[in-house]
Amino acid sequence: MAFSGSEYFIGRESDYSPSFTGPDGVLSISVNVSGDYQTSPCDFRGSFHFLTLFAETNGTIELSSVHVQFTASPNLADDELRDYNSWFHSDDHLLNQILYAGAHTLQLCQIGAHQSRAQASDFLNNTVGCNSTAVMTPLEADKIVLVDGARRDRTPWAGDYKIAIPAAFVAANKDNLASYNETTGLFPSADQRSSDLYITYHLWTLFGVRDYYFYWGDLDFVAAHWSDFARGVDAALDGIDDSGLYNVTANLQAAWGRRYGDGHNMATNALNYSALLDAVEIANTLDMTETVER
């Protein structure tokens, strides 16, 4: 069994969707007698457009039926998947496509907290691809999480929440708030399993809290996580030097798709300025005067 997201990559090797380093690999099944085969949770692909079935040895295989189980948005019954909170249907076909393709993509990216992706030990050998049973600690398995991608990156990266939260109106990345690093005060770049600490991703977590509060008005959530959030604000302030700007150290400079973000990096300082303004807004709402004064 091989998978691809485009007709241009249909074949026996699968495409490169889950990784930049090589094809997804092949799921090999021993067929000796008649019966049913069901893909194990470990081998869930999350999303694909084309499935290639082929025999690795000579012989004849008869298929009676093939089914695909929709595992995304496990909190919704099958007959609820089209019950969008907000929708329209206009005479502009392209605009309609944008709306419903976007809504469906967001549904694909909502998975159970026990269905995250972990690299298998022999992933680079292209034999089993990825393991889709990793738990996004410390969340409970029945929680629903918005992740970066349905297939390639089934992980809740903090940097994507600025776009994802207004679009999806789903729960914020709460596990990040309970996962700060005791030494630096920074939040991880993804969920608690991530050891990567980058200042830009830390700031995007602060943005995510503000946006969650802005769209839902859930002040109880913010109050419950205030001590963690405040530690994150302290970390954002501690990096500001005598120049009045955040001085990014080499170990915190990484950001997706670019390098050399250390020093008084403009992008980081723009993010930091905006995140601190948001923090003041939330602190005033909660009457946390110490944070506002600092």
VOKOL-506885 format. One line per field, with one value per atom (N, C-alpha, C): x, y, z; atom name. Coordinates in pm, 1 decimal. Each point is the difference from the previous one (the first is absolute). Layout:
X: (X ...) $
Y: (Y ...) $
Z: (Z ...) $
atom: (CA ...) $
//
This chain:
X: (84.9 -84.9 88.6 -23.9 76.2 -98.9 41.9 -89.7 58.2 -88.7 45.5 -110.4 41.7 -94.6 -30.3 69.2 -17.8 10.0 -73.1 5.2 138.5 79.1 133.7 97.2 -35.5 91.3 -59.3 -99.0 -55.0 107.1 17.7 100.8 23.1 104.3 27.1 83.3 42.1 88.4 -67.8 -117.5 -65.8 72.7 -60.5 61.6 76.8 44.9 82.2 -83.7 -131.9 -86.0 37.7 32.8 28.2 136.8 89.4 137.1 68.8 102.8 81.9 114.0 20.7 120.0 -18.3 -122.5 -20.1 -145.9 -31.4 -140.2 -58.9 -131.3 -71.8 24.1 29.8 24.8 -119.9 9.2 -100.4 -45.2 -130.6 -52.2 -13.5 76.0 -3.3 -94.5 -84.2 -99.3 18.3 6.5 7.6 -141.1 -22.6 -131.0 11.5 -52.7 6.6 -137.7 -98.5 -136.0 -97.4 -124.2 -101.5 -29.0 -46.3 -30.4 5.6 -2.1 -0.1 134.4 35.5 119.1 -38.3 41.2 -25.2 131.9 26.8 123.7 4.4 113.0 12.4 7.2 -40.0 9.8 139.7 101.9 138.5 23.2 -69.6 25.1 -101.8 -81.2 -93.5 75.9 -51.8 64.3 -66.6 -120.5 -63.8 -66.1 69.8 -57.4 80.6 -69.6 64.3 -108.3 41.0 -95.5 0.2 115.9 11.6 66.6 -55.8 55.2 35.0 124.1 44.6 13.6 -72.7 10.1 73.0 102.4 75.5 56.1 30.6 57.8 151.4 70.7 146.1 54.4 -86.1 39.9 -105.0 30.6 -95.2 -119.8 -115.5 -120.3 -121.0 -112.7 -126.6 -63.4 -43.5 -68.1 -135.0 -104.5 -134.4 -47.1 -40.8 -52.9 -150.5 -71.7 -145.8 -48.6 73.3 -40.6 114.3 -0.8 98.7 -74.6 32.1 -66.2 104.8 -34.4 85.4 -74.5 60.3 -60.7 47.7 -94.0 33.4 25.9 126.5 36.4 18.2 2.3 16.2 -126.7 14.6 -113.3 -78.4 66.7 -68.6 -112.0 -8.8 -108.1 -130.5 3.6 -120.1 -46.8 -129.7 -57.0 4.8 -10.0 10.3 -103.1 -120.1 -104.1 11.1 104.8 20.2 113.7 71.8 118.9 -32.2 -122.0 -37.5 -79.2 -15.2 -73.2 95.9 46.0 94.9 -68.6 72.7 -56.3 -32.6 85.1 -20.7 19.8 -91.7 12.2 -80.8 23.9 -78.6 9.1 -86.9 6.3 -35.3 99.4 -16.7 -1.3 -14.5 5.4 143.5 97.4 141.8 54.9 18.8 41.0 136.0 94.2 133.1 -8.0 -79.4 -14.7 -60.8 -96.6 -58.0 104.3 82.4 105.4 97.7 37.3 95.0 -56.9 -127.6 -62.5 -1.9 -53.1 -21.0 128.8 92.2 130.7 73.2 -9.5 64.4 -62.6 -133.5 -69.1 34.6 4.6 32.4 144.7 90.2 140.2 14.8 -72.1 5.8 -54.9 -102.5 -51.3 104.7 69.1 103.5 111.6 24.2 111.1 -39.8 -122.4 -41.7 0.8 89.7 17.7 -0.8 -10.4 8.7 140.9 10.8 131.8 89.5 -55.9 78.5 35.9 -22.8 23.6 106.4 91.2 106.5 103.5 86.1 100.3 133.2 62.2 136.8 80.4 121.7 85.1 33.1 -25.5 38.6 151.1 56.1 145.3 60.8 -74.6 54.1 -68.6 -42.4 -71.2 83.6 128.0 84.4 26.1 -30.6 13.7 -124.0 -98.1 -119.9 -76.0 -8.4 -70.7 -136.7 -12.9 -128.4 -48.4 76.0 -45.2 -0.6 -117.0 -6.8 -97.5 16.7 -86.6 -100.6 -128.3 -104.1 -72.4 72.3 -62.6 67.8 79.0 65.3 -102.6 17.3 -92.3 57.0 -82.1 42.3 -12.2 101.2 -1.2 3.4 -62.2 -69.4 -150.6 -46.7 -142.5 -49.1 -126.6 -61.1 -33.6 -3.7 -14.2 -128.8 -105.6 -128.1 -12.4 102.8 -3.2 21.4 -54.5 12.4 100.9 92.5 107.4 6.0 18.6 20.8 148.9 35.7 140.6 37.4 128.9 53.5 -40.7 -16.0 -36.4 -64.1 -91.6 -70.5 89.4 103.7 86.1 145.7 55.9 144.3 42.3 -74.9 48.0 -113.3 -31.1 -113.3 43.6 40.1 54.6 -50.7 -31.3 -55.0 107.5 57.6 104.4 -59.0 62.8 -52.0 -4.9 96.4 8.0 -116.5 -72.6 -111.6 -132.0 -2.7 -127.3 -51.0 88.0 -44.4 -96.4 22.3 -88.2 -111.4 33.8 -94.6 -114.5 28.8 -104.6 -114.9 26.4 -113.2 -75.0 70.9 -63.8 -83.1 47.6 -63.2 -95.9 22.1 -80.6 -2.0 118.9 11.9 86.9 11.4 72.7 145.4 54.5 138.0 96.5 127.6 104.2 29.8 -93.0 9.2 120.5 39.0 109.6 130.5 17.2 121.2 11.4 -110.8 2.7 43.6 -11.9 41.7 138.5 68.5 124.1 119.5 -4.0 110.0 129.0 111.2 130.3 39.4 29.6 27.1 125.6 93.9 124.6 -17.7 -67.3 -12.7 -134.4 -101.5 -134.7 -70.6 63.0 -58.2 -94.4 -100.6 -89.4 63.6 -28.8 57.3 -59.3 66.2 -45.3 -124.8 -19.9 -120.7 -57.1 -37.8 -54.0 113.7 -34.4 98.1 113.4 -23.3 106.0 114.7 -25.2 101.0 99.8 127.7 105.7 53.2 -53.8 46.3 -54.8 88.5 -39.6 46.6 -94.8 31.1 -86.6 57.7 -71.9 -122.8 8.4 -116.3 -117.5 25.3 -108.0 -56.3 85.8 -45.7 -98.1 34.3 -87.0 -131.1 4.1 -124.4 -92.9 54.9 -85.8 -73.5 69.0 -65.6 -110.7 28.0 -103.0 -121.7 25.8 -109.0 -95.2 54.6 -84.7 -86.0 62.5 -74.6 -110.9 29.8 -99.9 -113.8 34.3 -103.7 -95.3 56.8 -83.4 -81.1 62.4 -67.0 -121.4 13.0 -108.2 -105.5 41.8 -96.4 -44.7 79.6 -33.0 8.4 81.9 9.4 101.2 -43.0 90.2 39.4 -87.2 33.8 122.8 7.9 116.1 127.6 -5.2 118.1 40.3 -98.7 30.0 62.0 -49.4 51.4 145.3 38.7 135.8 84.4 -47.3 68.8 144.5 24.5 137.0 96.6 -42.7 85.6 18.8 -109.3 6.5 91.9 -10.3 82.9 147.9 32.7 139.7 49.5 -90.1 36.3 23.6 -80.5 18.7 133.8 34.0 128.4 116.2 -10.8 106.3 11.0 -114.3 1.0 63.3 -15.7 59.3 148.0 37.6 137.5 102.5 -43.7 93.9 26.0 -68.8 17.7 123.3 92.5 121.6 -7.8 112.7 2.2 -45.3 1.0 -44.5 -151.3 -69.7 -145.5 -54.6 88.6 -40.2 33.1 -71.9 28.6 125.8 96.7 125.6 -4.7 -21.5 -18.1 135.0 12.3 123.6 2.0 120.0 16.2 -82.4 -15.3 -71.8 -150.5 -50.6 -144.9 -41.2 91.7 -25.5 -79.4 -6.2 -58.0 -146.4 -38.2 -138.8 -17.6 -121.3 -20.0 31.0 87.8 25.2 98.8 65.2 99.0 107.9 113.1 112.9 41.4 99.5 67.2 -99.5 -74.0 -95.5 46.3 131.6 48.5 21.8 36.5 20.5 -132.2 1.9 -121.4 -83.9 -46.3 -73.1 -132.7 -25.5 -117.9 -129.8 -6.3 -122.5 -33.0 102.6 -22.9 -45.5 59.0 -38.7 -139.6 -39.9 -137.2 -99.2 32.1 -85.0 -4.4 116.7 7.6 -80.1 11.1 -73.4 -150.5 -46.3 -142.5 -47.9 81.0 -37.6 -9.7 91.2 -2.7 -121.0 -37.5 -122.3 -122.5 -4.3 -110.0 -0.3 119.9 10.3 -51.9 28.7 -50.4 -152.6 -57.2 -145.7 -61.8 58.8 -53.0 21.3 118.1 29.8 -95.5 -30.0 -96.0 -137.5 -39.9 -130.7 -7.3 110.9 5.8 42.5 27.9 45.5 131.6 87.8 134.0 96.1 -0.6 71.0 152.0 52.7 144.8 55.1 -72.5 43.5 -9.1 -107.3 -18.1 111.9 33.8 104.9 135.6 27.8 130.4 8.8) $
Y: (-118.5 118.5 123.6 90.2 124.9 116.0 117.7 114.8 120.8 84.2 125.9 104.3 124.1 109.9 60.5 -44.3 54.2 -113.4 14.1 -100.8 -8.5 104.9 0.6 -91.7 -42.6 -81.9 -136.8 -41.4 -133.9 -103.6 -99.0 -100.9 -90.0 -78.1 -101.0 50.0 124.4 50.2 97.8 46.4 108.1 131.3 110.7 129.6 49.3 124.6 57.1 80.3 -16.3 83.7 3.1 -114.3 5.0 56.5 12.8 38.8 60.8 80.6 55.4 -95.1 -104.4 -80.8 -121.1 -42.6 -118.4 -34.1 -98.4 -39.5 -62.1 -2.9 -48.0 -147.9 -73.3 -142.0 -84.9 -127.1 -97.0 -82.7 -25.3 -92.4 -136.1 -96.7 -134.0 -89.8 -73.7 -87.2 -140.7 -97.3 -140.0 -51.4 -47.2 -50.3 -149.4 -78.4 -146.1 -62.4 54.8 -53.5 114.9 -31.2 104.7 59.3 123.3 66.8 149.8 69.2 146.7 51.0 116.6 68.2 141.6 41.8 136.3 62.3 119.2 69.8 26.1 -23.5 23.4 149.5 42.7 142.7 56.6 -83.0 44.6 49.8 -60.8 30.2 96.0 66.6 99.4 105.6 37.5 104.0 135.4 4.1 128.7 60.4 0.0 58.3 -47.0 -41.2 -31.9 1.0 19.7 0.2 -131.2 -63.8 -119.8 -112.7 -119.5 -120.6 -96.0 -47.8 -96.3 -137.4 -95.6 -138.5 -80.2 -73.5 -77.3 -125.5 -99.7 -125.4 4.1 -42.5 -1.3 -130.2 -100.2 -127.0 -39.6 -98.8 -46.7 -67.3 17.2 -61.7 85.6 -46.9 70.8 31.4 122.5 43.1 57.1 -46.1 49.6 88.9 122.6 94.0 8.6 -15.0 9.9 140.1 73.9 136.1 70.7 133.2 84.1 114.5 26.9 105.7 89.5 126.4 95.7 50.5 -11.4 49.3 141.4 90.5 139.5 14.3 16.7 5.0 141.8 99.1 138.5 49.9 109.8 57.7 -108.8 -77.2 -111.8 42.7 129.2 48.5 16.8 -14.9 18.6 -133.0 -21.9 -116.7 22.3 -108.4 11.0 96.1 3.4 86.4 144.5 29.2 135.8 73.0 -68.3 58.1 118.4 8.7 111.9 107.7 -16.7 99.6 109.2 82.6 106.3 109.4 56.9 108.8 121.0 28.4 114.0 -48.7 37.4 -45.1 93.4 -9.4 71.7 -76.0 31.8 -55.0 113.3 43.1 115.5 -42.2 97.8 -29.3 0.6 16.1 -3.1 -138.4 -83.6 -137.6 -8.7 85.9 -2.6 37.0 100.0 40.8 -113.0 -69.5 -114.9 -108.6 -25.1 -100.9 36.5 127.1 45.6 -25.2 33.5 -17.7 -146.2 -85.7 -138.6 -81.9 33.3 -66.9 36.9 127.1 42.6 -65.8 -5.8 -61.8 -148.6 -67.9 -142.8 -22.4 86.5 -12.0 12.8 94.0 17.8 -123.0 -62.4 -123.0 -111.5 -10.0 -102.6 19.2 124.4 32.2 -4.0 -41.0 -18.5 -149.3 -41.9 -142.2 -24.3 -127.0 -35.2 21.3 33.1 27.8 -123.1 -118.2 -123.7 -39.6 89.8 -33.1 88.4 52.8 82.8 -87.6 63.1 -73.7 -3.5 -116.8 -15.4 -69.7 45.8 -64.3 -142.4 -95.5 -137.3 -13.7 -96.6 -13.1 -29.0 -68.4 -30.9 81.2 120.7 85.3 26.5 29.0 34.9 -119.7 -121.0 -116.8 -21.7 89.3 -2.3 -132.8 -56.0 -126.9 16.2 88.7 12.7 144.1 94.8 138.5 55.8 31.9 64.9 -72.8 23.8 -58.1 106.2 -28.7 99.7 -28.5 -52.6 -28.5 73.9 101.3 75.9 85.2 11.5 77.4 139.2 101.6 137.5 31.6 -39.7 18.5 149.0 40.5 -83.4 -10.9 16.7 -10.5 -143.7 -14.8 -131.3 -43.7 -131.0 -54.4 42.1 30.4 32.1 148.4 79.2 141.8 18.5 108.6 30.1 113.8 -16.1 97.5 41.4 127.7 50.3 -7.5 -75.7 -21.5 67.9 -2.3 73.0 -60.1 -131.4 -64.1 -133.8 -38.5 -126.4 -120.4 15.5 -114.1 25.1 111.2 19.2 34.2 85.9 55.4 1.4 -115.3 -13.4 43.7 127.3 57.4 143.2 46.6 134.6 107.3 39.9 102.9 135.6 62.1 126.1 109.5 2.9 106.9 3.8 -110.5 -5.4 45.1 19.0 29.0 141.2 90.8 135.5 -1.5 -90.1 -13.9 -99.7 -107.9 -109.6 33.1 71.9 24.7 84.0 113.6 74.5 -80.4 -84.5 -74.8 -116.0 -67.1 -124.3 15.9 97.6 15.1 -129.4 -52.4 -120.3 32.1 -95.1 24.7 35.3 90.1 44.0 -109.5 23.9 -98.9 -0.8 -55.2 9.6 -73.5 -110.7 -77.5 76.2 93.1 81.1 83.2 47.1 87.6 -74.3 -130.1 -78.7 -59.6 43.9 -67.1 93.8 109.2 95.8 -61.7 50.3 -47.8 72.6 -76.1 60.0 86.5 -29.4 76.7 132.3 -3.5 120.3 69.0 -70.9 56.7 -2.2 -59.4 -0.7 -118.2 21.1 -108.7 -77.3 -130.5 -79.2 40.4 -41.4 38.4 -75.1 -120.9 -76.3 -45.8 -126.8 -45.2 -39.3 -57.8 -23.5 -93.1 -82.6 -91.0 75.0 125.0 76.0 63.0 -19.9 61.0 127.8 33.1 118.7 125.7 95.3 125.9 115.3 66.6 111.5 118.6 117.8 116.1 33.0 -14.8 34.8 -92.3 -130.3 -93.3 27.6 36.1 38.8 116.3 99.3 116.9 -36.4 -91.4 -41.4 -70.3 -67.6 -60.2 108.8 108.7 111.9 58.1 12.2 47.1 -92.5 -130.3 -96.6 15.8 27.8 21.8 124.4 105.8 123.4 -19.7 -68.6 -20.2 -88.9 -102.5 -86.1 81.7 84.3 85.2 99.2 56.4 100.0 -59.2 -121.0 -58.4 -70.2 -56.8 -71.9 78.3 94.1 71.0 -89.1 -104.4 -98.1 48.6 89.0 58.0 -103.4 -97.5 -104.8 -78.8 -26.2 -71.9 80.4 129.6 84.8 7.8 15.9 9.3 -129.3 -114.5 -129.1 -19.8 58.8 -17.0 126.7 91.6 128.1 -12.9 -84.1 -9.4 -49.1 -95.4 -47.5 109.1 67.0 107.9 111.7 34.8 106.9 -35.4 -127.4 -42.9 20.4 -26.7 21.6 146.2 86.7 144.1 43.9 -54.2 32.1 -35.7 -117.1 -42.5 95.4 50.8 95.5 133.0 35.8 124.8 -15.0 -117.4 -20.3 10.7 -21.9 7.3 139.9 99.9 138.0 60.4 52.2 56.2 152.0 65.0 144.4 80.2 -60.9 69.5 13.5 -75.2 -1.7 -103.1 -80.3 -102.4 -138.5 -99.2 -137.9 -45.0 -52.1 -46.8 -152.0 -52.5 -143.3 -70.2 -93.9 -78.0 -108.8 -49.9 -94.9 -126.4 -43.9 -125.9 14.2 123.1 21.6 58.5 6.9 76.5 -74.2 -131.7 -76.0 36.0 3.7 17.6 -76.8 -47.2 -88.7 73.2 -59.9 49.9 114.0 42.6 106.8 -16.4 63.7 -7.8 139.5 2.3 124.4 101.0 -45.8 88.6 47.3 -5.2 41.6 151.2 48.0 144.3 74.0 128.7 81.8 -19.6 -120.9 -38.0 76.1 59.0 83.4 -78.6 -117.7 -79.1 -43.3 -45.9 -42.6 115.2 117.0 114.7 49.6 -10.5 36.4 -94.7 -129.3 -97.7 26.2 26.4 21.0 122.4 106.2 123.2 -26.2 -67.7 -26.9 -95.8 -103.2 -96.5 66.2 93.7 69.1 92.6 64.0 81.2 -87.0 -118.7 -92.0 -42.8 -23.6 -41.5 108.7 124.4 111.4 2.5 -22.4 -1.9 -108.3 -120.9 -109.7 27.2 51.3 28.3 105.2 102.6 101.6 -60.6 -90.2 -64.3 -82.0 -65.6 -83.0 79.8 129.1 87.5 -48.6 -45.6 -44.0 117.9 89.6 126.9 -17.9 -103.3 -18.9 -25.0 -81.3 -27.9 126.2 75.6 122.3 98.3 17.4 95.0 -40.5 -126.1 -43.5 28.1) $
Z: (0.0 0.0 0.0 -93.7 -7.5 -9.8 47.7 11.3 -71.9 -51.6 -59.6 9.4 2.0 5.7 -135.0 -102.4 -134.8 -101.8 -109.4 -106.0 -63.7 14.6 -60.1 74.3 119.3 79.8 33.5 -77.2 18.8 -36.0 84.4 -28.0 118.9 -6.9 101.2 117.0 -1.8 106.0 94.1 -32.3 72.4 -28.7 38.2 -26.4 122.5 -5.1 107.5 100.6 -1.4 83.4 148.1 62.9 143.3 36.1 -96.1 33.4 -120.3 26.5 -107.0 -38.6 79.0 -15.8 -89.6 -24.9 -81.4 -13.0 -84.1 -18.9 125.9 4.4 117.1 25.4 -103.2 17.7 -39.4 26.8 -42.6 119.9 9.5 99.0 -66.8 45.6 -58.4 79.5 -71.4 61.7 -54.8 87.6 -43.4 -28.0 -120.2 -40.3 -25.0 92.5 -12.6 -17.6 69.5 -6.5 -15.8 -26.4 -11.9 137.0 -0.7 126.4 -15.1 113.0 1.5 50.6 -45.4 52.1 38.7 118.2 46.7 42.9 -51.4 35.1 150.0 61.8 143.8 28.3 119.9 35.8 -19.2 20.8 -18.3 -141.9 -96.9 -140.9 -60.8 81.6 -52.3 -78.8 -113.9 -81.0 18.2 56.1 26.4 -121.8 -110.1 -121.7 -120.8 -103.9 -127.3 -107.3 -123.3 -110.7 -77.5 -6.2 -82.4 78.4 -13.2 59.6 -113.1 -1.2 -100.6 65.1 -52.1 46.1 -106.5 38.7 -97.5 65.8 -82.3 48.4 -17.0 103.0 -4.3 -57.1 -14.6 -60.3 -102.9 -80.3 -100.5 66.7 -60.4 54.6 -27.1 43.8 -20.1 134.2 17.1 122.0 -39.3 63.4 -28.8 114.8 -34.3 98.7 -15.2 110.5 -5.6 33.2 83.6 33.8 71.5 -9.0 67.9 67.6 125.7 75.0 64.8 17.3 70.5 122.2 116.1 123.1 27.3 25.8 28.2 149.4 38.2 142.1 51.9 -89.8 44.1 69.7 75.0 74.3 73.4 86.1 66.0 93.8 29.0 85.0 -76.4 -132.7 -82.0 -58.2 3.0 -66.9 -150.5 -76.6 -145.5 -57.4 57.4 -54.0 49.9 79.2 50.5 -71.4 -87.7 -61.4 -90.8 -49.7 -86.2 73.8 129.4 79.3 45.9 -94.0 32.9 79.6 94.3 79.8 -85.9 -94.8 -89.6 -143.4 -88.7 -138.1 -90.3 -126.7 -100.3 -131.0 -91.1 -135.6 -95.9 -77.5 -86.8 -146.3 -88.9 -143.0 -52.3 91.0 -36.4 34.7 -100.4 22.9 69.3 -40.4 60.9 147.3 33.7 139.6 83.0 -56.1 69.6 23.5 -100.6 13.6 110.3 5.9 102.4 138.8 19.3 131.4 41.3 -84.7 40.8 -3.3 -89.7 3.1 128.5 39.9 124.4 121.0 3.6 113.5 10.4 -114.3 1.4 41.5 -45.1 40.2 150.4 60.0 144.6 72.2 -56.3 60.1 -7.3 -112.0 -13.9 102.0 37.2 90.9 146.3 30.8 138.5 29.9 87.6 27.3 150.4 37.6 140.5 52.4 126.8 58.6 0.7 -26.5 -3.6 -142.7 -97.4 -140.6 -64.0 81.1 -55.0 -70.3 -76.2 -76.3 73.3 -2.7 50.7 -107.9 -19.7 -99.1 44.6 -87.2 29.8 -10.0 72.1 6.0 -136.6 -85.9 -132.1 -109.1 36.6 -96.0 -125.2 19.8 -114.3 -90.9 48.6 -85.8 -86.0 18.3 -84.6 8.7 119.3 13.5 65.2 95.9 68.9 7.7 -51.1 3.9 140.3 54.3 130.2 92.0 128.0 101.5 43.0 -11.5 29.4 130.2 99.5 129.4 114.9 -29.9 106.8 74.3 129.9 83.8 23.1 -19.1 22.4 148.7 74.5 145.1 34.4 113.0 98.2 -23.9 -122.7 -27.4 14.7 34.1 4.4 -142.2 -21.3 -134.5 -68.6 75.6 -61.8 -35.6 24.1 -35.4 -150.0 -53.5 -142.0 -16.4 -92.8 -19.4 -147.0 -22.7 -135.5 -31.1 -103.4 -31.3 -131.5 -28.4 -113.4 -133.6 -6.0 -126.4 24.7 -88.0 18.3 -22.1 -82.9 -32.1 35.6 -47.3 14.2 141.8 66.6 126.9 100.7 55.4 92.9 139.8 9.7 122.2 14.7 122.3 18.4 12.2 -111.5 3.2 39.7 98.4 53.7 -104.9 -90.1 -98.8 -95.9 -13.8 -94.8 61.4 130.4 64.9 -27.9 -34.8 -30.6 -117.5 -95.0 -114.8 29.3 68.4 16.5 95.9 107.8 100.0 -56.9 -63.5 -56.8 -106.3 -74.4 -107.2 53.3 100.6 43.2 116.9 85.8 120.9 81.0 26.6 81.9 120.1 93.7 123.1 -27.0 82.0 -18.4 43.3 -25.6 29.3 150.1 78.8 144.9 57.3 -65.5 57.4 -3.2 -93.4 -1.2 126.4 51.2 116.6 125.8 -0.5 115.8 -20.1 -105.0 -38.5 -6.8 72.7 -8.1 53.8 -50.5 43.2 129.2 104.1 130.9 -1.3 -87.8 -4.3 -73.1 -113.8 -83.3 12.5 47.1 5.0 -134.2 -101.2 -134.3 -19.1 -82.5 -37.9 -115.1 -9.8 -109.7 -134.2 -106.2 -132.8 -42.4 53.6 -29.0 133.4 13.1 127.5 93.6 112.8 106.7 -42.3 -103.5 -44.2 -65.8 -43.2 -72.6 96.6 -27.9 81.5 -65.8 -118.1 -71.6 67.0 28.5 61.8 -88.4 -65.0 -88.3 41.4 2.5 51.5 -84.7 -132.2 -81.4 29.0 15.0 30.8 139.8 92.2 133.3 -8.8 -80.4 -12.9 -67.7 -95.6 -65.9 97.9 101.2 102.5 77.5 32.7 67.2 -87.9 -129.1 -93.0 1.7 4.3 -3.6 116.8 118.5 117.8 -19.2 -48.0 -20.7 -102.3 -110.5 -103.7 48.2 77.8 56.0 87.4 83.3 85.0 -83.5 -104.0 -82.9 -71.9 -52.3 -78.5 84.5 114.6 82.6 123.3 44.6 122.6 122.9 -6.9 107.9 103.6 86.5 99.4 105.3 25.9 97.2 -45.7 -130.3 -53.9 23.0 -30.6 16.0 147.2 88.7 143.3 51.9 -47.8 45.8 -41.6 -113.4 -51.2 18.0 82.6 10.0 48.4 100.6 53.3 -107.9 -82.7 -108.8 -104.5 -33.8 -98.0 47.7 128.8 55.1 -4.1 23.1 -11.9 -143.4 -95.0 -139.1 -31.6 60.7 -17.2 60.1 118.0 62.5 -92.3 -66.0 -91.7 -118.2 -46.2 -110.9 41.6 126.0 50.2 32.3 49.8 45.9 -112.0 -123.5 -110.9 -51.2 56.2 -43.1 69.1 -78.3 57.9 10.6 25.4 21.7 -121.4 -115.1 -121.4 -5.8 85.7 -4.7 -96.0 -60.2 -95.4 54.5 -48.9 38.0 -74.1 74.3 -57.5 -8.2 -119.1 -19.4 9.0 93.2 11.1 -106.8 -28.4 -110.4 18.9 124.4 23.6 -13.6 -7.8 -10.2 -134.5 -95.2 -120.8 -106.9 7.1 -111.0 -22.2 -124.7 -40.8 -129.3 -23.7 -115.0 -130.8 -80.0 -134.6 -10.6 109.8 -12.5 106.9 -24.2 91.7 44.4 86.5 40.9 58.6 99.9 64.7 135.6 25.3 130.8 3.4 119.1 16.7 11.6 -34.4 8.6 -126.4 -15.6 -120.0 -9.8 -115.7 -15.8 14.0 -65.6 3.7 142.8 72.8 137.6 86.6 -17.9 81.1 -33.3 -125.6 -35.7 67.0 -1.7 68.0 150.6 57.6 143.8 42.0 -76.0 31.0 -0.5 -102.9 -11.2 108.0 30.4 103.0 137.0 28.3 129.6 10.3 -110.1 0.7 30.1 -61.4 27.0 145.9 55.1 139.4 93.8 -32.9 81.9 -4.1 -117.1 -13.6 88.9 -4.0 80.9 148.1 35.7 141.3 56.3 -78.2 44.7 23.0 -88.8 13.8 127.8 35.8 120.7 122.9 -18.7 108.2 60.4 -86.5 42.4 -16.0 96.1 -12.5 -3.8 68.2 2.2 -139.9 -76.8 -136.4 -86.4 16.1 -78.4 30.0 126.8 37.9 -53.7 0.3 -51.2 -149.2) $
atom: (N CA C N CA C N CA C N CA C N CA C N CA C N CA C N CA C N CA C N CA C N CA C N CA C N CA C N CA C N CA C N CA C N CA C N CA C N CA C N CA C N CA C N CA C N CA C N CA C N CA C N CA C N CA C N CA C N CA C N CA C N CA C N CA C N CA C N CA C N CA C N CA C N CA C N CA C N CA C N CA C N CA C N CA C N CA C N CA C N CA C N CA C N CA C N CA C N CA C N CA C N CA C N CA C N CA C N CA C N CA C N CA C N CA C N CA C N CA C N CA C N CA C N CA C N CA C N CA C N CA C N CA C N CA C N CA C N CA C N CA C N CA C N CA C N CA C N CA C N CA C N CA C N CA C N CA C N CA C N CA C N CA C N CA C N CA C N CA C N CA C N CA C N CA C N CA C N CA C N CA C N CA C N CA C N CA C N CA C N CA C N CA C N CA C N CA C N CA C N CA C N CA C N CA C N CA C N CA C N CA C N CA C N CA C N CA C N CA C N CA C N CA C N CA C N CA C N CA C N CA C N CA C N CA C N CA C N CA C N CA C N CA C N CA C N CA C N CA C N CA C N CA C N CA C N CA C N CA C N CA C N CA C N CA C N CA C N CA C N CA C N CA C N CA C N CA C N CA C N CA C N CA C N CA C N CA C N CA C N CA C N CA C N CA C N CA C N CA C N CA C N CA C N CA C N CA C N CA C N CA C N CA C N CA C N CA C N CA C N CA C N CA C N CA C N CA C N CA C N CA C N CA C N CA C N CA C N CA C N CA C N CA C N CA C N CA C N CA C N CA C N CA C N CA C N CA C N CA C N CA C N CA C N CA C N CA C N CA C N CA C N CA C N CA C N CA C N CA C N CA C N CA C N CA C N CA C N CA C N CA C N CA C N CA C N CA C N CA C N CA C N CA C N CA C N CA C N CA C N CA C N CA C N CA C N CA C N CA C N CA C N CA C N CA C N CA C N CA C N CA C N CA C N CA C N CA C N CA C N CA C N CA C N CA C N CA C N CA C N CA C N CA C N CA C N CA C N CA C N CA C N CA C N CA C N CA C N CA C N CA C N CA C N CA C N CA C N CA C N CA C N CA C N CA C N CA C N CA C N CA C N CA C N CA C N CA C N CA C N CA C N CA C N CA C N CA C N CA C N CA C N CA C N CA C N CA C N CA C N CA C N CA C N CA C N CA C N CA C N CA C N CA C N CA C N CA C N CA C N CA C N CA C N CA C N CA C N CA C N CA C N CA C N CA C N CA C N CA C N CA C N CA C N CA C N CA C N CA C N CA C N CA C N CA C N CA C N CA C N CA C N CA C N CA C N CA C N CA C) $
//
